[in-house]
């Protein structure tokens, strides 16, 4: 996930009201012309996002406390922080609808740039998964679902109606998970990603099957339902991949900030690999507690992989994580 935080945008902490849970996420578009210049210049995306916030704050009729959306997604695959996590949206039409769902807007409009590129769809999906890990339920809807509007426009709404599948064949689309036929007992070092991989399913399906609002909070000894394609739990840990699967951006974050102080053997293994590839910034360690040295080291690794600016910032992305080849813990 390529996340641009409020701090990177130069914005203060959001003044929007807090809201810890919602039924899910609603997807929006801008409903006005959007320049195709965004496709060739990410700076145009950032400028537009800042203009949207300025216009919302200047709207005395609506009385916005902040930009209306929790996040925006740009055609370059960046997720741009708005109100952020666990904040009530102002975008869904009225108070009842705002309470029901968080909101993500794709930077497409009614003319000009109207077709969301795959990178934008992936960023919206990143936002949905991030919100799901922080209080959102499994519903994915368009703004027009429950409110009289054309939003989020034809192309984007067609994707939402399909379940918002991630482009490229990795379907975490919100479809009904397979029925369960057995259980797996969580062992030390397990992540939901490693369990899903071993049982030939997805993190999203396991989370739905077990009613997990935050996939990062499984605990040792916990019994998890597994799909029909899996064998019932034999009491032993399933075979694991040679390398630690990417645990998702939310694993590394506390809200929109690094999850400093979080403990996991994954951080130790990650740090050792960062040292091995010449990016270690450690005076003590690494691991098992996530510290600023881990953040600095991983950002150095992302720069070494060719990323720069906000793209090189924390959290780890899947491409650089897979390239680092962190040993399975």
N, C-alpha and C positions, 0 to 999 in steps of 0.2 A: 504494500500500500504506500502511495506517495501522498503524504499528509502535509498540508500547509496550515500551520496553527495560527491562532489569533495573535500570538506573540510575534510570529514572523510577519504577520500583516500589519503589525504596529497597533493592534487594538487592545483595549483593556479587558479585564474579565467581564463576561456578559452580565448585564443587569436583568436578564430575563428571569422569570420565576422558575424555581426548581421544580422538577417533576421526575420522580425516581422510576416510574414504570409507565408503559403505554401498551396498547394492543399490538402495535407494530409500526410500520413506516408508510407514509404516503409520498409518492413521487410527483414532482412538479416540473413545469417549464416556465419560461419568463412571460409568455403570452404577448410579446411585442417583438418587433424586428431585432434580430441579433446578427451582427456583422460576421461575415465569413473570414474576416481578418483574424479571428480567434484561432482558426485552424493553423495559421503560420507563425503565431507569436503568443507564447504563453503569457508574456507581459500584458497583452490585451485582456486575457482572462482575469488576471489579478486586478487590473484597472476596472473592469466591468463589475467584479464582485465588490470592490470598494465603493463604486458608484451606487450599486444597489443598496448597500448599507446606509450610505449618506441619504439617499432618497427616502428610505424607510424611516430613518430618524427625523427627517424633516416633515413627515406626514403627520400633521397635527390632528387630522380627523381620526386616523386609526390609533394614534398614540402609541406607536411601537416603542418598546424598551430597547430594541436591538434589531439587527437584520432579522427578517421573519423566519428564516429557515435554520435548521440545525446544521446543515452542511450544503455545499454546492459541489457539483462535479464538472470538470472542464474537459474539453476534447483532447487534451494531452494526457489524461488519466490521473490528474491530481484531484484529491479530495480536499476541498477548501473549507476550513472550519468557520461556522457561523455562530449560532448560539452554543453549539457543542453538545456534549453528553449531558443527559439528565436535566435538560432544560425544556420547558414547555415551548412549543412552537407558536408562531403567530401567523402561520401560513394557510391553515386548513379551512378558513371561512368563518368560523364562530368558535366560541369558547368550548362548547361541548366537543366539537370536532378536533380542536387543538389538543384537548386533554386525551382524546382517544388515540392519536397517532403522532409520532415525530415526523419531521419533514426534510426531504432532500430535493434540491432543485438541480436539474440538468441545465447547463448553460446553452440551451437551444430555444428558439422562439417561433413566432407565427410566420415569419418570412426570413429570407437570408439563410442563416444556419438553422435548418429545421430537422435534419437527420442526425441523431446521436451516433458518433463513431463508436467502435467497439471499446476504445480506451475510456470513453466517457461512461459507457455501460458498466465496464469493470470497476470504475471509480464509484459509481452509484452502488454497485454490489458491495464494494469494500465498506461504504458507509452503512449499508443495511446490516452487514455482519458486525461492524463495530457497535452499532446501536443495539443489536440483539445481545451482544455481550455485556451491555450496560443498561438493561431494563426494558428493552423493547420486546414485545411478543413476536409471533411468527407472521402476522398479517402483512402483506405487501399490496398496497392499493394505489390507484391514481387519485389525484385531487378531485376529479369529477365523480368519484364514487362517494356519494353522500352529499355533494354540493353541486349546484347548477353552474357549470363552467366547462370550457373546452380544454382546460388544463388536465393532463400534461401534453396535449397535442397528439395527433394521430400516431406518428411513428413511435414515440416514447410510450404511449398508452398501450399500443399493440404488444410491445415488449413486456410491459407490466402484466398484461392479461395472460401472457405465456408463463408467468411466474417469476419474471426477472432473472432468467438463466444467465450465468456468467459466460461471456463469449469464449469460444475456444473449446467447448465441449465439457468443461467442468461444471456440471449442473448442480447448483445449490439453490434450486429455483423455488423452494417453498411448496413443492408438491408433497402429497401425502407420503410419509415414510413407510417403508415396508413393515409388515407385521412382525412382532418379535416371536422367537421360538426358544430362546435360551437366555442365559445370563453370563456376564463376565465380571469377575471380581478385580477391582482396581488394585494394582501392585505399586510398590515404590518405583518412582521414575516414570510411570505411565503418564501420557497426555491423551486427551481425547483424540488427537490427530493420530497418534501411534496405534491406539485401539481401533479407530476407524479403518486405518490402512490394513491392519492385520485381519480384520473381518470383512474386507472388500466392500466398504460402504463409505459414506461421507460423514464429516463432523456434523453437518447440518442435520442429517437423518438421525444420527445418534442423539443429538440434542433434543430433537422433537420427540423421538421415541421414549426418551426418559424425562421429558419435561424440564430440561435444563435451561434456565434463563441465562446463565453465564457458564459457557463450556469450560472456562478456566478454573472452576472451583470444585472439580472432582477430588475425592479424598481416598486415601488408602483404605481398603476394605469395603468400599462402596460397591453395591451390586448394580450393574448396568444391564439393561435389556439389549440384546443384539438381534440383527435381522434374521429372517428365515434362511438366508443363504449361508449363515454362519453356523458352525457347530456349537452346541451348548457348552457352557463353561466347564472345563475339566478340572479347574482348580489350579491350573498352571498358566503362566504367562504365555500369550500367543507369540509366534515368531515375530521378530521385529526387523525392521529394515536396518541396513548397515549404518545409515546416517539418520540423524534426528530429523523427522519431517518438519516442515515449516509449521509452527504452532499458531500462526495468525498474528496480525499486528496487535490485536487487543491484549495478547499475552504479555507484551512488552510495555503496555501503557497503563497508567492510572488516570482515566479520563483522557485528556489530550497530552499529558505529560509523561515522561519516562517513569516506570513503576519502581523508582528507587527504593531499596529496602526489601523488595520481594525476593524470596529465596527459592531456588530451584537448582537441581544438579545440571540442568540445561545451561545455566549461566556459567557454571564452571567449565563445562565442555566447550562452550562457545568461546570463552576467554582463552583457553589453551590453544584453540585453533587460531584465534586472532594473533596470539604471540607467535605461533608457528609460521604465519604468513607475513610476519614483519610489521604488524599493525598494533601490537600491544602497547598500551600507554599506562601500564600498571606499575605502581610502587609496591603494592601488597596484593596478593591474590594470584589469579582471578577466582571469583565465586566463593561460595554459592549464592551470596547476596548481591543483587544487582546494584552497582554503584556508578558514579559518574565516569570512572575509568572505563567501564564497559561501554558506556555510551560513546565516549571519545574514541575508543578503539574501534568500535563498529563503524562509526562515521568515517574514520580513516580508511577502513576496509571498503566502504561504499565509494569513497573517492578513488581508491586504487582500482576499483572495478569500472571507473569511467564516469561516475555520477558526479554532479556538482550542484552547488546552491542548495535549494530546499530538497532536491531529489536525493542528496547525500545525507540528509539529516535523519536522526532517529525517528521512527522505529526501523528495524531491519525489514527489508523487502524480500519477497519470496525468491526472486532471481539471485540476489546476492547471498541469501541464506543457503540455497541449494549449491551455489558455487563454493561456499566456505567449507561444506562437507563436515558438519559438526557430528562427531561420533554419537551413535545412539546411546542414551543413558539408561 
